Amino acid sequence: MRLQVDVIVTGTNIHVIAARGATATIPIVMVFAADPVKSGFVASLARPAGNVTGLSADASPDLWAKYLALLKEIDPKLSRVGVLGQVSSKVGFAELEVASRKLNVALEVTDIRSPDDLNSAFGEMVAKQVGALLIVVGPLTYLLRQPIAELALKHQLPTITNTNQFTQAGMLMSYGPSLTVLYRRAASYVDKILRGATPADLPVEQPTKFELAINLKAARALGITIPSTLLATADEVIE
């Protein structure tokens, strides 16, 4: 605000909340927001109505069920899944609860507020005997993706999240839109706004393509055999 910028580009929901708290006039372009209508960032996807627009990272609440379903494909007997993320973001946790009941999977949600929480978070999940781990992407979990991957392998926990940067860091699977593509699309919003468009008139864009990435090196370290049917549908296989 002090720098009098023309546009603010944000990442996840926590970033959007902070930006909206700072200004109601400077245009804000979201890149990786989850359910921006329910989160109160925009009035509707078609007509945002305020100073926020950009891209949503999810196409529907059913996407959260997809993560659990993919873990069940790896381990059909899976009954307890650890969920690691920043609970304050309120991203996906309610949808995951609904999905877990449908798939008969118990969730153990562990909040992480600082890097110092990571080891105790894993200790808590291991004590609760989770059979797999779902990472809710946020600023902190993205920053810690490498140590999270290392701890997951140490504790023999298959992991899934929604951006392939986590899979490249050593986690087992990811399923979601390409973060690179989302940032490139966000640039087009910035261009339109700098040319005179207002955020209220720019519909929020939802992803149309989702990519499945599988890290076979992690699978071998975990002693997991990826089903051939799942491997055949992968967009990226990391050897």
NORMO-V342023 format. One record per residue. N is the residue number from 1. RES is the residue in one small letter. NEAR is the number of other C-alpha atoms within 12 Angstrom. D_FIRST is the distance of its C-alpha to the first C-alpha in Angstrom with 1 decimal. Layout:
# NORMO-V342023
n & res & near & d_first
N & RES & NEAR & D_FIRST
N & RES & NEAR & D_FIRST
This chain:
# NORMO-V342023
n & res & near & d_first
1 & m & 18 & 0.0
2 & r & 8 & 3.8
3 & l & 8 & 5.4
4 & q & 12 & 5.1
5 & v & 15 & 6.6
6 & d & 24 & 9.5
7 & v & 34 & 10.1
8 & i & 35 & 9.4
9 & v & 37 & 12.9
10 & t & 32 & 14.1
11 & g & 31 & 17.5
12 & t & 39 & 19.4
13 & n & 39 & 19.1
14 & i & 30 & 17.7
15 & h & 27 & 14.6
16 & v & 39 & 14.4
17 & i & 27 & 14.8
18 & a & 21 & 11.9
19 & a & 27 & 9.5
20 & r & 29 & 11.2
21 & g & 17 & 11.0
22 & a & 18 & 7.3
23 & t & 22 & 7.4
24 & a & 22 & 10.7
25 & t & 22 & 10.1
26 & i & 29 & 8.3
27 & p & 39 & 11.4
28 & i & 45 & 11.9
29 & v & 50 & 15.0
30 & m & 48 & 17.1
31 & v & 42 & 19.7
32 & f & 43 & 21.8
33 & a & 48 & 21.5
34 & a & 45 & 24.6
35 & d & 40 & 25.8
36 & p & 42 & 22.6
37 & v & 27 & 24.7
38 & k & 21 & 26.1
39 & s & 24 & 22.9
40 & g & 22 & 21.5
41 & f & 39 & 18.8
42 & v & 35 & 20.8
43 & a & 23 & 23.7
44 & s & 25 & 25.9
45 & l & 30 & 26.0
46 & a & 21 & 27.4
47 & r & 23 & 25.0
48 & p & 29 & 21.6
49 & a & 24 & 21.0
50 & g & 30 & 17.3
51 & n & 36 & 14.1
52 & v & 48 & 15.4
53 & t & 49 & 18.2
54 & g & 53 & 19.6
55 & l & 49 & 22.4
56 & s & 43 & 24.3
57 & a & 43 & 26.1
58 & d & 37 & 29.1
59 & a & 25 & 31.6
60 & s & 21 & 33.2
61 & p & 24 & 33.8
62 & d & 21 & 37.0
63 & l & 27 & 35.2
64 & w & 37 & 35.0
65 & a & 31 & 38.8
66 & k & 31 & 39.2
67 & y & 38 & 38.0
68 & l & 46 & 40.6
69 & a & 31 & 43.2
70 & l & 37 & 42.7
71 & l & 39 & 43.3
72 & k & 30 & 46.4
73 & e & 25 & 47.7
74 & i & 31 & 47.6
75 & d & 24 & 49.2
76 & p & 18 & 50.9
77 & k & 17 & 51.8
78 & l & 27 & 48.2
79 & s & 25 & 47.8
80 & r & 31 & 44.9
81 & v & 39 & 41.5
82 & g & 42 & 38.8
83 & v & 44 & 35.2
84 & l & 44 & 32.6
85 & g & 39 & 28.9
86 & q & 31 & 26.0
87 & v & 24 & 27.4
88 & s & 21 & 24.1
89 & s & 31 & 22.9
90 & k & 26 & 25.8
91 & v & 32 & 26.3
92 & g & 41 & 29.9
93 & f & 32 & 31.7
94 & a & 22 & 33.2
95 & e & 27 & 34.3
96 & l & 34 & 35.8
97 & e & 26 & 37.8
98 & v & 21 & 39.3
99 & a & 25 & 40.1
100 & s & 33 & 41.7
101 & r & 18 & 44.1
102 & k & 17 & 45.2
103 & l & 27 & 45.9
104 & n & 21 & 47.4
105 & v & 30 & 45.1
106 & a & 26 & 43.9
107 & l & 32 & 40.3
108 & e & 31 & 39.3
109 & v & 30 & 35.6
110 & t & 32 & 34.2
111 & d & 31 & 30.7
112 & i & 31 & 28.9
113 & r & 21 & 26.1
114 & s & 18 & 26.3
115 & p & 22 & 28.3
116 & d & 14 & 30.9
117 & d & 22 & 31.8
118 & l & 30 & 33.1
119 & n & 24 & 36.7
120 & s & 20 & 37.2
121 & a & 29 & 35.8
122 & f & 37 & 38.4
123 & g & 19 & 41.0
124 & e & 22 & 40.4
125 & m & 31 & 40.7
126 & v & 26 & 43.8
127 & a & 16 & 45.4
128 & k & 22 & 44.9
129 & q & 22 & 46.6
130 & v & 32 & 44.2
131 & g & 33 & 45.6
132 & a & 46 & 42.4
133 & l & 46 & 38.6
134 & l & 48 & 35.8
135 & i & 49 & 32.4
136 & v & 44 & 29.4
137 & v & 42 & 26.7
138 & g & 38 & 23.4
139 & p & 27 & 21.2
140 & l & 31 & 23.9
141 & t & 35 & 27.0
142 & y & 31 & 25.8
143 & l & 19 & 25.2
144 & l & 31 & 28.7
145 & r & 34 & 30.5
146 & q & 22 & 33.0
147 & p & 24 & 34.1
148 & i & 42 & 34.2
149 & a & 39 & 36.5
150 & e & 28 & 38.7
151 & l & 29 & 39.1
152 & a & 40 & 39.9
153 & l & 29 & 42.7
154 & k & 20 & 43.9
155 & h & 25 & 44.3
156 & q & 28 & 45.7
157 & l & 40 & 43.1
158 & p & 49 & 42.5
159 & t & 50 & 38.8
160 & i & 50 & 36.9
161 & t & 48 & 33.3
162 & n & 40 & 31.6
163 & t & 40 & 30.4
164 & n & 36 & 32.8
165 & q & 35 & 30.9
166 & f & 41 & 32.3
167 & t & 39 & 35.8
168 & q & 28 & 35.5
169 & a & 33 & 34.6
170 & g & 39 & 38.0
171 & m & 45 & 37.7
172 & l & 51 & 40.4
173 & m & 48 & 38.8
174 & s & 42 & 35.7
175 & y & 44 & 35.5
176 & g & 41 & 32.6
177 & p & 34 & 30.6
178 & s & 31 & 30.0
179 & l & 32 & 26.5
180 & t & 18 & 26.9
181 & v & 24 & 27.7
182 & l & 35 & 24.8
183 & y & 27 & 22.3
184 & r & 20 & 24.2
185 & r & 29 & 24.2
186 & a & 35 & 20.4
187 & a & 24 & 20.3
188 & s & 24 & 22.3
189 & y & 35 & 19.7
190 & v & 33 & 17.1
191 & d & 22 & 19.8
192 & k & 22 & 20.6
193 & i & 28 & 17.2
194 & l & 20 & 16.8
195 & r & 13 & 20.3
196 & g & 16 & 19.4
197 & a & 20 & 20.0
198 & t & 29 & 18.1
199 & p & 38 & 17.5
200 & a & 30 & 19.8
201 & d & 25 & 22.6
202 & l & 33 & 22.3
203 & p & 29 & 24.5
204 & v & 41 & 23.6
205 & e & 31 & 25.9
206 & q & 31 & 28.2
207 & p & 29 & 30.0
208 & t & 17 & 33.6
209 & k & 17 & 34.8
210 & f & 27 & 35.0
211 & e & 27 & 36.3
212 & l & 33 & 38.6
213 & a & 39 & 38.7
214 & i & 45 & 41.4
215 & n & 37 & 41.8
216 & l & 27 & 45.6
217 & k & 25 & 45.4
218 & a & 35 & 43.8
219 & a & 30 & 46.4
220 & r & 20 & 49.2
221 & a & 23 & 47.8
222 & l & 28 & 47.6
223 & g & 17 & 51.1
224 & i & 24 & 49.9
225 & t & 22 & 51.6
226 & i & 30 & 49.2
227 & p & 20 & 51.2
228 & s & 12 & 52.1
229 & t & 12 & 51.0
230 & l & 23 & 47.5
231 & l & 23 & 47.5
232 & a & 14 & 48.6
233 & t & 18 & 45.5
234 & a & 25 & 43.0
235 & d & 22 & 40.8
236 & e & 27 & 40.4
237 & v & 26 & 42.9
238 & i & 26 & 42.1
239 & e & 16 & 45.4
